[in-house]
């Protein structure tokens, strides 16, 4: 064996020993030489013997969900973005962007633009293969448009999409318009989520009339056996107070007025929107934050006459309120 080969073998042996030493030091405590363990709950690497924290703020590279058996793990496992009921294909299909640019931001040539346009056309055809999917695509787009106009959160849109899918699966659409059932699903989901919108507000952003929405809503709720509690006037108060820039004290006072009205039983048979608007108006007067009936009427989308009538009824259950 030559001197060169001997030196190479010696250097390789030294390198192996150094790697072994580094690995041993990586799993041993630098203070006491004890064994290190990973605390995934706190994101730390600690010594099992002396408790020294060697590393902290570890990155959790696992999934955001938990599974308790193999079947649940296989069901939840996925690659890419989570599925959503707000898209007719649940977000699993390919979406080709409308910008005629490549990955580097450079404009495409005329031949490439024509090719991309053909791809977009065929992609849209493949995404909606039958009439049911075309129906669902139109309805979910309508739900998203109305929810955006009303400022409703994603959980309400998701619930409305599920309600519409159920109505479509149970064949409730024949004889009714897509827009009417979609609007009814959104109205029901908003009430279920505790962020209700009045029928007038829903009608303002819908493409169908108020009577059709009310009739379709009753039909969908009855056929799908949806459990929807009567609208609580207090659920409208935060939104009205926010739109009128009222203080927390006024909002709290409005809630107290409504609670007194419930105890007195004067809320039965009254519009919850009208009671909430009158309570907000009365609370603004009690806290010296003068708001006109016209401003409250615009925010709540009800008439000033309704506010005045409900205002007097609230005063009957509340002592010491200022007069009009």
C-alpha positions as CSV (number, residue, x, y, z in Angstrom):
1,X,0.0,0.0,0.0
2,X,1.4,3.4,-1.0
3,X,1.9,6.4,1.3
4,X,-0.8,8.3,-0.6
5,X,-3.4,5.6,0.0
6,X,-2.4,5.4,3.7
7,X,-2.8,9.1,4.1
8,X,-6.3,9.1,2.4
9,X,-7.5,6.2,4.6
10,X,-6.2,8.0,7.7
11,X,-8.0,11.3,6.8
12,X,-11.3,9.4,6.0
13,X,-11.1,7.7,9.5
14,X,-10.5,11.0,11.2
15,X,-13.4,12.6,9.3
16,X,-15.7,9.7,10.3
17,X,-14.7,10.1,14.0
18,X,-15.4,13.8,13.8
19,X,-18.9,13.1,12.4
20,X,-19.6,10.6,15.1
21,X,-18.5,13.1,17.7
22,X,-20.7,15.8,16.3
23,X,-23.7,13.4,16.2
24,X,-23.1,12.4,19.8
25,X,-22.8,16.1,20.9
26,X,-26.0,16.9,19.0
27,X,-28.0,14.3,21.0
28,X,-26.2,15.0,24.3
29,X,-26.7,17.9,26.8
30,X,-23.8,20.4,26.6
31,X,-24.1,20.9,30.4
32,X,-24.4,17.4,31.9
33,X,-24.1,15.1,28.9
34,X,-27.7,13.8,29.4
35,X,-30.1,12.7,26.7
36,X,-32.0,15.4,24.8
37,X,-35.7,15.0,24.0
38,X,-38.0,17.0,21.6
39,X,-40.9,18.7,23.3
40,X,-43.3,19.1,20.3
41,X,-46.0,20.7,22.5
42,X,-43.8,23.7,23.4
43,X,-41.5,23.5,20.3
44,X,-38.3,23.0,22.4
45,X,-35.4,20.6,22.7
46,X,-34.7,20.0,26.4
47,X,-32.4,17.8,28.5
48,X,-34.1,14.9,30.1
49,X,-31.8,15.0,33.2
50,X,-31.2,18.6,34.0
51,X,-34.0,20.3,32.1
52,X,-31.7,22.6,30.1
53,X,-33.5,24.1,27.0
54,X,-31.0,23.6,24.2
55,X,-33.3,24.8,21.3
56,X,-36.6,26.7,21.2
57,X,-39.2,28.0,18.8
58,X,-38.9,24.9,16.6
59,X,-40.9,24.9,13.4
60,X,-43.8,22.4,13.3
61,X,-43.7,20.9,9.9
62,X,-46.6,18.5,10.4
63,X,-50.2,18.9,9.3
64,X,-52.6,21.3,10.9
65,X,-55.1,18.5,11.6
66,X,-55.1,15.5,14.0
67,X,-56.0,11.9,13.3
68,X,-56.8,9.2,15.9
69,X,-56.8,6.2,13.6
70,X,-55.5,5.2,10.2
71,X,-58.8,5.6,8.4
72,X,-59.1,9.2,9.6
73,X,-55.5,9.9,8.7
74,X,-56.1,8.6,5.1
75,X,-59.3,10.7,4.9
76,X,-57.7,14.0,6.0
77,X,-54.4,13.6,4.3
78,X,-54.0,15.9,1.3
79,X,-51.6,17.8,-0.9
80,X,-52.1,21.5,-1.7
81,X,-54.8,23.9,-0.6
82,X,-57.7,22.6,1.5
83,X,-60.9,21.8,-0.2
84,X,-63.8,24.2,0.1
85,X,-67.6,24.0,-0.5
86,X,-67.6,27.5,-1.9
87,X,-66.5,26.2,-5.3
88,X,-68.5,23.8,-7.4
89,X,-65.5,21.5,-7.8
90,X,-64.4,22.1,-4.2
91,X,-61.2,23.7,-5.5
92,X,-59.7,20.6,-6.9
93,X,-59.6,21.6,-10.6
94,X,-56.9,23.6,-12.4
95,X,-57.4,27.3,-12.8
96,X,-55.6,29.1,-15.6
97,X,-54.9,32.7,-15.0
98,X,-56.0,35.4,-17.3
99,X,-52.7,37.2,-17.5
100,X,-50.8,36.4,-20.7
101,X,-47.4,36.3,-19.0
102,X,-45.0,33.5,-18.3
103,X,-43.4,32.6,-14.9
104,X,-40.9,35.4,-15.2
105,X,-43.5,38.1,-15.9
106,X,-42.6,38.3,-19.6
107,X,-45.4,38.8,-22.2
108,X,-46.3,35.8,-24.3
109,X,-46.1,35.8,-28.1
110,X,-49.2,36.0,-30.2
111,X,-49.0,32.2,-30.9
112,X,-48.7,31.4,-27.2
113,X,-51.6,33.7,-26.3
114,X,-53.8,31.9,-28.8
115,X,-52.8,28.6,-27.3
116,X,-53.5,29.8,-23.7
117,X,-56.9,31.1,-24.8
118,X,-57.8,27.7,-26.2
119,X,-56.6,26.0,-23.0
120,X,-58.8,28.3,-20.9
121,X,-61.8,27.5,-23.1
122,X,-61.4,23.8,-22.8
123,X,-60.5,24.1,-19.1
124,X,-63.9,25.8,-18.4
125,X,-65.7,23.1,-20.5
126,X,-64.0,20.3,-18.5
127,X,-64.7,22.0,-15.1
128,X,-68.5,22.0,-15.7
129,X,-69.2,18.7,-17.3
130,X,-73.0,18.5,-16.8
131,X,-76.0,20.7,-16.1
132,X,-75.8,20.0,-12.3
133,X,-72.2,21.4,-12.1
134,X,-73.2,24.5,-14.2
135,X,-76.1,25.1,-11.9
136,X,-73.9,24.8,-8.8
137,X,-71.2,27.1,-10.3
138,X,-73.8,29.8,-11.0
139,X,-75.4,29.5,-7.6
140,X,-72.1,29.5,-5.6
141,X,-70.9,32.6,-7.6
142,X,-74.2,34.3,-6.7
143,X,-73.8,33.4,-3.0
144,X,-70.2,34.8,-3.0
145,X,-71.3,38.0,-4.7
146,X,-74.2,38.6,-2.2
147,X,-72.1,37.7,0.8
148,X,-69.4,40.2,-0.3
149,X,-72.0,42.9,-0.7
150,X,-73.3,42.2,2.8
151,X,-69.9,41.8,4.5
152,X,-70.6,38.3,5.7
153,X,-67.6,36.1,6.8
154,X,-66.3,32.9,5.1
155,X,-68.0,30.6,7.5
156,X,-71.4,31.9,6.5
157,X,-70.6,31.5,2.8
158,X,-69.4,27.9,3.5
159,X,-72.6,27.1,5.3
160,X,-74.7,28.6,2.6
161,X,-72.9,26.5,0.0
162,X,-73.6,23.3,2.0
163,X,-77.3,24.2,2.3
164,X,-77.5,24.8,-1.5
165,X,-75.7,21.6,-2.2
166,X,-78.2,19.7,0.0
167,X,-81.1,21.4,-1.8
168,X,-79.7,20.4,-5.2
169,X,-79.0,16.8,-4.1
170,X,-82.6,16.5,-2.7
171,X,-84.1,17.8,-5.9
172,X,-85.7,21.0,-4.4
173,X,-84.9,23.3,-7.3
174,X,-87.4,22.3,-10.0
175,X,-90.0,25.1,-10.2
176,X,-87.7,27.6,-8.4
177,X,-85.0,29.9,-9.6
178,X,-81.3,29.4,-8.9
179,X,-81.0,32.9,-7.5
180,X,-84.0,32.4,-5.2
181,X,-82.7,29.2,-3.6
182,X,-79.1,30.7,-3.4
183,X,-80.5,33.8,-1.6
184,X,-82.5,31.7,0.8
185,X,-79.5,29.5,1.6
186,X,-77.4,32.6,2.4
187,X,-80.2,34.1,4.5
188,X,-80.5,30.9,6.5
189,X,-76.8,30.4,7.0
190,X,-76.4,34.0,8.3
191,X,-79.1,33.4,10.9
192,X,-77.5,30.1,11.9
193,X,-74.1,31.7,12.3
194,X,-75.5,34.5,14.6
195,X,-74.7,37.3,12.1
196,X,-78.3,37.8,10.7
197,X,-79.2,40.2,8.0
198,X,-82.7,41.5,7.6
199,X,-84.9,40.4,4.7
200,X,-84.8,43.9,3.2
201,X,-81.0,43.9,3.3
202,X,-80.9,40.5,1.6
203,X,-83.4,41.7,-1.0
204,X,-81.3,44.8,-1.8
205,X,-78.4,42.6,-3.0
206,X,-80.4,39.8,-4.5
207,X,-81.8,39.5,-8.1
208,X,-85.2,38.2,-6.9
209,X,-88.0,39.8,-5.0
210,X,-88.7,39.8,-1.3
211,X,-91.8,37.6,-1.6
212,X,-90.0,34.9,-3.6
213,X,-87.1,34.9,-1.1
214,X,-89.4,34.5,1.9
215,X,-91.4,31.8,0.2
216,X,-88.3,29.9,-0.9
217,X,-86.7,30.3,2.5
218,X,-89.7,28.7,4.3
219,X,-89.7,25.9,1.8
220,X,-86.0,25.1,2.0
221,X,-86.0,25.3,5.8
222,X,-89.0,22.9,6.0
223,X,-87.7,20.4,3.5
224,X,-84.1,20.3,4.8
225,X,-85.3,20.3,8.5
226,X,-82.9,23.2,9.3
227,X,-82.7,24.2,12.9
228,X,-82.9,28.0,12.9
229,X,-83.6,29.9,16.1
230,X,-85.7,33.1,15.9
231,X,-83.5,36.2,15.2
232,X,-82.3,37.8,18.4
233,X,-82.5,41.7,18.3
234,X,-79.2,41.8,20.3
235,X,-77.3,40.2,17.4
236,X,-78.0,43.3,15.3
237,X,-76.8,45.8,17.9
238,X,-73.0,45.5,17.3
239,X,-73.3,46.1,13.5
240,X,-75.6,49.1,13.9
241,X,-73.4,50.6,16.7
242,X,-70.3,50.1,14.5
243,X,-71.8,51.7,11.5
244,X,-73.0,54.7,13.6
245,X,-69.5,55.0,15.3
246,X,-71.1,54.7,18.8
247,X,-69.1,53.9,21.9
248,X,-69.0,50.6,23.8
249,X,-71.1,52.2,26.5
250,X,-73.9,52.9,24.0
251,X,-73.8,49.4,22.7
252,X,-73.9,48.0,26.3
253,X,-76.9,50.3,27.1
254,X,-78.7,49.1,24.0
255,X,-78.3,45.5,25.1
256,X,-79.7,46.4,28.5
257,X,-82.8,48.0,26.9
258,X,-83.4,44.9,24.8
259,X,-83.0,42.6,27.8
260,X,-85.5,44.7,29.8
261,X,-87.9,44.5,26.8
262,X,-87.6,40.7,26.7
263,X,-88.3,40.5,30.5
264,X,-91.4,42.7,29.9
265,X,-92.5,40.5,27.0
266,X,-92.9,43.4,24.6
267,X,-90.5,41.9,22.0
268,X,-93.0,39.2,21.0
269,X,-94.3,39.6,17.5
270,X,-92.1,42.6,16.8
271,X,-89.4,42.9,14.1
272,X,-86.0,42.2,15.7
273,X,-84.4,44.7,13.4
274,X,-86.8,47.4,14.4
275,X,-86.3,46.7,18.1
276,X,-82.5,46.7,17.7
277,X,-82.6,50.0,15.8
278,X,-84.8,51.6,18.4
279,X,-82.6,50.4,21.2
280,X,-79.5,51.8,19.5
281,X,-81.2,55.1,19.0
282,X,-82.4,55.2,22.7
283,X,-79.0,54.2,24.0
284,X,-77.3,57.0,22.0
285,X,-79.6,59.5,23.7
286,X,-79.0,58.1,27.1
287,X,-75.2,58.3,26.7
288,X,-75.4,61.8,25.1
289,X,-74.1,60.6,21.7
290,X,-76.8,62.2,19.7
291,X,-77.8,60.2,16.6
292,X,-80.7,61.2,14.5
293,X,-83.6,58.8,13.6
294,X,-82.7,59.3,9.9
295,X,-79.2,58.1,10.4
296,X,-80.4,55.0,12.3
297,X,-83.0,54.4,9.6
298,X,-80.4,54.4,6.9
299,X,-78.2,52.0,8.7
300,X,-80.9,49.6,9.8
301,X,-82.8,49.9,6.5
302,X,-86.2,50.5,8.2
303,X,-88.5,53.5,8.4
304,X,-88.3,56.2,11.0
305,X,-91.9,55.5,12.0
306,X,-90.9,52.0,13.1
307,X,-88.1,53.4,15.2
308,X,-90.4,55.9,16.9
309,X,-93.0,53.2,17.7
310,X,-90.4,50.7,19.1
311,X,-88.7,53.6,20.9
312,X,-91.8,54.4,22.9
313,X,-92.3,50.7,23.7
314,X,-88.8,50.4,25.0
315,X,-89.3,53.4,27.2
316,X,-92.2,51.6,28.9
317,X,-89.8,49.0,30.1
318,X,-87.1,51.4,31.0
319,X,-87.4,54.2,33.5
320,X,-85.5,57.5,33.3
321,X,-85.2,57.7,29.5
322,X,-85.3,61.1,27.8
323,X,-88.4,62.0,25.8
324,X,-88.4,62.7,22.1
